[in-house]
């Protein structure tokens, strides 16, 4: 089994609820620096055990992170996807969600409650900014 590289927001000073630190200029700067560190992490995931993460997946992941920064929603982890691409994960208790930017250029999302017997809900975000924003809000609402 391959050890897929990843970066957690703990490695860049994660706070579980970024919105709690918003409001002061210092905290906004600190949050911005965390997102910059995550941007850098995406570049570090480019090569994984000889597999290449496509430039389109990297570009899409950076776009997702940019929007996440604009809405003050920090992911729990960013990692190379097993299927090729980059996965941006959110974990709160038993609730899990991710946005996966795959090498084909698709952007997919999933929400799952691990304490539930229900199947995960998976959908295609597509490349539309409005769909991405509404998907991020859906994920944020699910994790509350």
C-alpha positions in Angstrom: 0.0 0.0 0.0 1.4 3.4 -1.0 1.9 6.1 1.6 0.1 9.0 0.0 1.5 12.4 1.0 -0.8 14.8 2.6 -0.8 18.0 4.7 -3.1 18.7 7.5 -4.1 22.1 8.6 -2.6 21.2 12.0 0.7 21.4 10.3 0.0 25.0 9.4 -1.6 26.0 12.7 -5.2 24.7 12.2 -8.0 25.9 14.3 -11.1 23.8 14.2 -13.5 26.7 13.7 -11.7 29.4 11.6 -14.7 31.6 11.8 -14.1 32.0 15.6 -10.8 33.7 14.9 -12.1 36.0 12.2 -12.9 39.6 13.1 -9.5 41.0 14.0 -6.9 42.1 11.5 -4.3 39.8 13.1 -6.5 36.7 12.9 -7.4 37.5 9.3 -3.7 37.7 8.4 -3.0 34.4 10.3 -5.8 32.7 8.4 -4.5 34.0 5.1 -1.1 32.6 5.9 -2.6 29.2 6.6 -4.2 29.2 3.2 -0.9 30.2 1.6 0.8 27.3 3.3 -2.0 25.0 2.0 -1.5 26.4 -1.5 2.2 25.5 -1.3 1.2 22.0 -0.1 -0.7 21.4 -3.3 2.5 21.9 -5.3 4.3 19.4 -3.0 1.6 16.7 -3.9 2.4 17.0 -7.6 4.5 13.8 -7.7 3.3 10.8 -5.7 5.2 7.5 -5.8 5.9 8.1 -9.5 2.3 9.0 -10.3 1.8 12.6 -11.6 -1.0 14.8 -10.4 -2.2 16.6 -13.6 -1.8 20.3 -13.8 -5.6 20.7 -14.3 -6.1 19.0 -10.9 -3.6 21.3 -9.3 -5.2 24.4 -10.9 -8.7 23.2 -9.8 -7.5 22.5 -6.2 -6.0 26.0 -6.0 -9.3 27.5 -7.2 -11.2 25.5 -4.6 -8.8 26.7 -1.9 -9.0 30.3 -3.0 -12.8 30.1 -2.6 -12.5 28.4 0.7 -10.3 31.2 1.9 -12.8 33.8 0.7 -15.6 32.1 2.8 -13.3 31.4 5.8 -13.6 27.6 5.7 -10.4 25.8 6.4 -10.1 22.1 5.3 -8.8 19.4 7.7 -6.4 17.8 5.2 -5.2 18.0 1.7 -3.9 14.8 0.1 -3.1 13.1 -3.2 -6.1 11.2 -4.4 -5.8 7.4 -4.9 -7.5 7.7 -8.3 -5.2 10.6 -9.4 -5.7 14.2 -8.4 -6.0 16.1 -5.1 -8.5 15.6 -2.3 -9.5 18.4 0.0 -11.0 16.9 3.2 -13.2 18.2 6.0 -13.7 16.1 9.1 -15.8 17.0 12.1 -16.5 14.1 14.5 -18.1 11.3 12.5 -19.0 13.6 9.6 -16.7 13.5 6.6 -16.7 15.5 3.4 -14.3 16.1 0.6 -13.9 17.9 -2.7 -11.8 15.9 -5.1 -10.1 17.6 -8.1 -9.3 14.6 -10.4 -6.8 14.4 -13.2 -9.5 14.4 -15.8 -10.5 18.0 -14.8 -13.7 16.9 -12.9 -14.4 18.3 -9.5 -16.4 15.9 -7.3 -17.8 16.2 -3.8 -19.0 13.8 -1.1 -20.6 14.0 2.3 -20.8 11.1 4.7 -21.8 10.5 8.3 -19.8 7.6 9.5 -22.2 7.0 12.4 -25.1 6.6 10.0 -26.1 3.6 7.9 -26.8 5.9 4.9 -24.7 5.7 1.8 -22.4 8.7 1.2 -23.9 11.4 -1.0 -21.6 12.1 -4.0 -22.1 14.8 -6.7 -20.3 16.4 -9.6 -19.5 20.0 -9.0 -18.4 20.7 -12.5 -16.4 23.8 -13.3 -18.9 26.4 -12.5 -18.0 28.9 -9.8 -21.6 29.1 -8.6 -21.8 25.3 -8.3 -18.6 25.2 -6.4 -19.7 27.9 -4.0 -23.1 26.2 -3.3 -21.3 22.9 -2.8 -18.9 24.5 -0.2 -22.0 25.9 1.6 -23.7 22.5 1.5 -20.6 20.9 3.0 -20.3 23.6 5.7 -24.0 23.1 6.6 -23.6 19.3 6.8 -20.6 19.5 9.1 -22.3 21.8 11.6 
